[in-house]
Amino acid sequence: MAPGRRRLGPFLSTEPQDAGEDIVRVLEVLDGVPAPYGRESAAAVHLASWCTARWPWIDWTVHRYGTGGANLQAGDPAGVLLYSHLDTSLSGDPVEDRPITARADPPPPLKVTSTHVEGFGLGVARAPAAAALTGFISAASRGVPARLLLAGSGTHRSMLHGPAGAARSTGLDHYLATEPRPPAAVVAKGGPPTILWEEPGALYLRLRVQGRHGAVLARESADPHGGIIAHAGPVLDAVERWRAAYVASGTAPGTQVGPAAGIGSLAAGRPDKPDLFPALLEAGIYVVTIPGAAPKAIADALRTEVEAACATGPLANCKVEVDIDEIHPAAATPADAPIVREARTAWRAEFGDAPPPITGWTGSTDGVALRAHGVDTVRLGPASRPSPEDPRCDVLDLASLTAYARLYARLLARE
């Protein structure tokens, strides 16, 4: 039976309607304050204040890090960690997001009906975070020594475009450096309708093709003549050939995960100075890696493919470089680990059947960071779908959200 198809039933220690109402109220609070990557402190403080008024018997604390990041933490640090994050994949600022969305208008406000919620940032990751918070409340109200972490900086970002030498600092990194290591962790993120105990890795590559700059009024002043942008086609074709070969050869038999790759950004020149030919064409590439992947070998294969494409044409004099920024390698929790067995049991209790098997999953989260610290981790969460009216928004069923809240509560109690 698919998640969200069952009747709501008793929500542990609260009434069913209270669970759904609490999820909606949390989503309304989250919708009220933007939480862009690395600048979540205002949202964390706002949510902490609301939670303190709603559940004053729980100690809600905001831990700041960096220049604007913040975590919201609650509960017993010795308990199972229920993790999600505050930041959204897009920032919510139409000026900042326009290169991705091509939209100049702000996202619409949260919309709630009797059966579903629709709004900005719900898929990544406000809806799972709201379900996690509600599940934590249910467990904590029964005296379960559980821990909730809604972290900042939970979405992946490449450091290749930041200041030279800058270090990546996420909310989870800050938590793991300052708090006791949890006995196990549950990552509340949207995903497939099953339980993940394996996750692929995340790798950013920066492809740089460098020639010589010139002026549009003197076409032959640039190398290649006419500017590097005019000859970008062979470079992009080469990247696509490399991508297809990487995905085809990088299988991971017997695992839940699979590879993926693609160009997410392309930059050259200055929009306010298009009378100059730029010397540099730069492509940002995201790579989903499988167990045993070697980032340098992946980068070398890409560089070799692009160099071959450039060797005999107008780009023959251009220099090709590939820079590497690995977020985390792929990581797995043993399939027979206690938290995995407990997740299977909780899933069956909620949905009446075993979690479906899955292969080729390409979504990487902070679960890989938890596993790197020796924490057995499972990931599960409600599936979202794009809004038919605004692709910046997601739609989720309230029944599915309350079902996952129950699942999170059971896992915190290790039932």
C-alpha positions in Angstrom: 0.0 0.0 0.0 1.5 3.4 -1.0 2.3 6.0 1.7 -0.6 8.3 2.4 -3.3 5.8 1.3 -4.2 4.6 4.7 -6.7 6.3 6.9 -5.0 8.6 9.4 -5.8 6.5 12.5 -4.7 7.5 16.0 -1.6 9.6 15.9 0.1 8.1 18.9 -0.4 10.5 21.8 -2.3 13.2 19.9 -5.6 13.4 18.1 -5.4 12.8 14.3 -6.7 16.2 13.4 -4.1 17.8 15.8 -1.3 16.1 13.9 -2.4 17.3 10.5 -3.1 20.8 11.9 0.3 20.9 13.6 2.0 20.0 10.3 0.1 22.8 8.5 0.8 25.3 11.3 4.6 24.5 11.1 4.5 24.9 7.3 2.8 28.3 7.7 5.5 29.4 10.1 8.2 28.2 7.7 6.5 29.9 4.8 6.6 33.2 6.6 10.4 33.6 6.6 12.9 32.9 3.8 15.7 30.4 4.6 18.2 30.6 1.8 21.4 28.5 2.1 23.7 29.8 4.8 21.2 32.5 5.9 18.7 30.5 7.9 19.1 32.3 11.3 15.9 34.4 10.9 13.9 31.4 10.0 15.4 29.3 12.9 14.6 32.0 15.4 11.1 32.5 14.1 10.3 28.8 14.2 11.9 28.4 17.7 9.8 31.2 19.1 6.6 29.7 17.7 7.5 26.2 18.9 8.3 27.5 22.4 4.9 29.1 22.6 3.2 25.9 21.2 5.2 23.4 23.3 6.8 25.2 26.2 7.8 22.0 28.0 10.4 21.4 25.3 13.7 23.3 25.3 14.0 24.8 21.8 17.5 26.2 21.0 19.0 28.0 18.1 22.7 27.4 17.5 24.3 29.9 15.1 27.3 29.2 13.0 29.2 31.1 10.3 27.9 34.5 9.2 24.2 33.7 8.9 23.7 30.0 9.4 21.7 28.5 12.2 20.3 25.1 13.5 17.2 24.6 15.5 17.7 21.8 18.0 15.4 20.2 20.6 15.3 17.1 22.8 17.8 14.7 24.3 21.2 14.6 22.5 21.6 11.0 23.5 18.5 9.9 21.6 18.1 8.9 18.0 18.7 11.9 15.8 15.8 13.0 13.5 17.3 15.2 10.9 16.0 17.6 8.2 17.0 21.1 7.2 15.7 24.6 7.1 17.2 25.9 3.9 15.4 25.5 0.6 16.9 24.5 -2.8 15.9 27.9 -4.4 16.3 30.9 -2.2 12.9 32.4 -2.7 14.4 35.7 -3.8 13.2 36.2 -7.5 16.3 38.2 -8.3 18.7 35.5 -7.0 16.7 32.6 -8.4 15.9 34.1 -11.9 19.0 32.6 -13.7 17.4 29.2 -12.8 13.6 29.9 -12.8 13.4 32.6 -15.5 10.8 34.3 -13.2 10.8 37.8 -11.9 7.8 37.4 -9.6 7.9 36.2 -6.0 6.8 32.6 -5.3 3.1 32.4 -4.2 2.2 31.9 -0.5 1.4 28.5 0.9 -1.9 27.1 -0.1 -3.8 24.5 2.1 -6.8 22.4 1.2 -8.5 19.6 3.1 -6.3 17.1 1.3 -3.0 18.7 0.3 -0.6 21.5 0.7 1.1 23.5 -2.1 3.9 26.0 -1.8 7.5 27.0 -2.2 10.3 24.9 -0.8 8.0 22.1 0.4 9.8 19.3 -1.4 13.3 20.5 -0.3 12.7 20.4 2.5 9.9 22.1 4.4 7.3 19.4 4.2 9.5 16.6 5.5 10.9 19.0 8.2 7.3 19.8 9.3 6.5 16.0 9.5 9.7 15.4 11.4 9.0 18.1 13.9 5.4 16.8 14.5 6.7 13.2 14.8 9.3 14.4 17.3 6.7 16.1 19.4 4.6 12.9 19.5 7.6 10.9 20.6 8.8 13.5 23.2 5.3 13.7 24.7 5.6 10.1 25.7 9.0 10.6 27.3 11.1 9.2 24.4 14.7 10.5 24.6 14.6 11.7 21.1 16.6 14.5 19.3 15.4 16.8 16.6 17.8 18.7 14.3 16.5 21.1 11.7 19.8 22.3 10.3 21.0 25.1 8.1 23.0 24.6 4.9 21.5 21.2 4.2 21.3 21.5 0.4 24.5 20.9 -1.6 26.5 23.9 -2.8 29.8 23.9 -4.7 32.8 25.7 -3.2 34.5 26.1 -6.5 33.0 29.6 -7.0 33.6 30.9 -3.5 36.7 32.7 -2.1 39.9 30.8 -2.7 40.6 28.5 0.3 37.1 28.9 1.7 35.9 25.9 3.8 32.5 24.3 3.5 30.5 24.6 6.8 27.1 23.1 7.1 24.7 23.0 10.0 25.2 19.3 10.3 29.0 19.7 10.4 28.5 22.2 13.2 26.2 19.9 15.1 28.5 16.9 14.8 31.5 19.0 16.0 29.7 20.3 19.1 27.2 17.6 20.2 27.5 13.9 21.2 27.4 11.4 18.4 23.9 10.0 18.2 23.3 6.2 18.4 21.5 6.3 15.0 19.9 8.8 12.7 16.8 9.2 10.6 17.0 11.6 7.6 13.6 13.2 6.9 13.8 14.1 3.2 11.4 13.6 0.4 12.3 10.7 -1.9 11.1 7.4 -3.2 8.2 5.5 -1.4 10.6 3.2 0.5 13.5 3.2 3.0 17.0 4.1 1.9 20.0 2.8 3.9 22.4 3.6 1.0 23.0 6.9 -0.6 25.2 8.0 -3.6 27.9 10.6 -3.3 27.9 14.1 -4.6 30.6 15.7 -6.7 30.9 19.0 -8.4 33.2 19.6 -11.4 34.2 22.9 -13.0 35.2 22.6 -16.6 37.3 25.6 -17.9 38.1 26.1 -21.5 40.5 29.1 -21.9 41.5 31.0 -25.0 42.4 34.6 -25.6 40.0 37.5 -25.1 39.4 40.1 -27.8 37.0 42.8 -29.1 33.8 42.2 -31.1 34.8 45.0 -33.4 38.1 43.2 -34.2 36.8 39.6 -34.6 40.3 38.1 -35.2 41.7 39.6 -32.0 40.2 36.7 -30.0 41.4 33.1 -30.0 39.4 31.4 -31.3 38.3 34.0 -33.9 34.9 35.2 -33.1 35.3 34.4 -29.4 35.1 31.2 -27.4 31.3 31.4 -27.0 30.7 31.1 -30.7 32.5 27.7 -30.6 31.0 26.3 -27.4 29.0 23.7 -29.3 31.8 21.1 -29.6 32.5 21.5 -25.9 28.9 20.9 -24.8 28.7 17.9 -27.2 31.8 16.5 -25.6 30.4 16.9 -22.1 27.2 15.1 -23.2 29.2 12.2 -24.6 31.2 11.9 -21.4 28.0 12.1 -19.4 26.4 9.3 -21.4 29.5 7.1 -21.0 29.7 7.8 -17.3 26.1 6.9 -16.6 26.3 3.8 -18.8 29.5 2.4 -17.2 29.0 3.5 -13.6 26.5 0.9 -12.5 26.4 -0.3 -8.9 25.1 -3.9 -8.9 23.4 -5.0 -5.7 23.0 -1.5 -4.3 20.2 0.9 -4.0 22.0 3.7 -5.8 23.0 4.7 -9.3 25.0 7.4 -11.2 23.9 10.6 -12.8 25.6 13.8 -14.2 24.7 17.0 -16.0 25.7 20.6 -16.7 23.9 22.9 -14.4 25.6 26.2 -15.2 27.4 27.8 -18.2 29.2 31.1 -17.9 31.3 33.3 -20.2 31.8 37.0 -20.4 30.0 39.9 -18.8 26.4 40.7 -19.6 27.1 44.5 -19.2 30.1 44.3 -21.5 29.1 42.2 -24.5 31.4 44.2 -26.9 34.3 42.1 -25.6 34.9 38.4 -26.4 35.7 36.6 -23.2 38.7 34.3 -22.8 37.0 31.8 -20.6 34.1 29.4 -21.0 33.2 27.7 -17.7 30.7 24.9 -17.1 29.5 23.7 -13.7 28.7 20.0 -13.6 27.0 18.0 -10.9 28.0 14.3 -10.6 26.1 11.7 -8.6 28.7 9.0 -7.6 28.4 5.4 -6.7 30.5 3.4 -4.2 34.1 3.2 -5.1 34.0 6.2 -7.5 37.3 8.0 -8.0 36.7 11.7 -8.5 40.0 12.3 -10.2 39.4 9.6 -12.7 36.0 11.0 -13.4 37.4 14.5 -13.9 40.3 13.1 -16.1 37.8 11.3 -18.3 35.8 14.5 -18.8 39.0 16.6 -19.6 40.2 14.0 -22.1 36.8 14.0 -23.9 36.8 17.8 -24.1 40.4 18.0 -25.2 39.8 15.5 -28.0 36.8 17.6 -29.2 38.9 20.8 -29.2 42.1 19.3 -30.7 41.4 19.8 -34.4 39.0 22.7 -34.6 39.0 26.4 -33.8 39.5 25.6 -30.1 42.8 23.8 -30.7 44.9 26.5 -28.9 42.6 26.6 -25.9 43.6 25.1 -22.5 41.2 22.7 -20.9 41.0 22.2 -17.1 38.7 20.4 -14.7 38.5 21.3 -11.0 37.0 19.0 -8.4 34.9 19.6 -5.3 33.7 16.5 -3.7 30.9 17.0 -1.2 30.9 13.4 0.1 31.6 9.9 -1.4 28.8 7.4 -1.5 28.1 5.7 1.8 25.9 2.9 3.2 24.5 1.6 6.4 24.5 -2.2 6.8 21.2 -3.6 5.7 20.9 -5.5 8.9 21.8 -2.6 11.2 19.3 -2.1 14.1 18.0 1.2 12.7 17.3 -0.4 9.3 15.5 -3.3 10.9 13.4 -0.9 13.0 12.6 1.2 10.0 11.3 -1.9 8.1 9.2 -2.8 11.1 7.8 0.7 11.4 7.1 0.8 7.7 5.2 -2.4 7.8 3.2 -1.3 10.8 2.2 1.9 9.0 1.6 0.8 5.5 0.8 -2.9 5.9 3.6 -4.2 3.7 7.4 -4.3 3.4 9.1 -1.3 1.9 9.5 -1.8 -1.8 13.0 -2.6 -3.2 14.7 0.2 -5.1 17.8 0.4 -7.4 19.4 3.3 -9.2 18.5 6.0 -6.7 20.4 9.2 -7.5 19.5 11.6 -4.6 22.3 12.4 -2.2 21.7 14.1 1.2 23.5 14.7 4.5 23.0 11.0 5.3 26.4 10.5 3.7 27.9 12.9 6.2 26.3 11.1 9.2 27.6 7.8 7.9 31.1 9.3 7.5 30.9 10.0 11.3 30.0 6.3 12.0 26.3 6.9 12.5 24.0 4.3 11.1 21.4 6.2 9.1 18.2 5.6 7.2 16.4 8.1 4.9 12.7 8.2 4.3 10.1 10.9 3.6 7.0 11.9 1.7 7.1 12.3 -2.1 6.2 15.7 -3.6 5.1 16.6 -7.1 5.5 19.9 -9.0 2.7 22.4 -8.9 0.9 22.5 -12.2 0.6 26.3 -11.7 4.1 27.2 -10.7 7.1 24.8 -11.1 8.8 26.6 -8.2 6.2 25.1 -5.9 5.6 21.6 -4.7 2.4 19.7 -3.8 2.1 17.1 -1.1 -0.8 15.1 0.3 -1.6 15.8 4.0 -2.4 12.1 4.6 1.1 11.2 3.4 2.7 13.8 5.7 0.9 12.6 8.7 1.8 9.0 7.9 5.5 9.9 7.8 5.1 11.8 11.0 3.9 8.7 12.6 6.8 6.7 11.1 9.3 9.2 12.5 7.7 9.0 15.9 8.0 5.2 15.9 11.6 5.3 14.8 12.5 7.7 17.5 11.0 5.3 20.0 12.7 2.4 18.2 9.4 0.5 18.2 
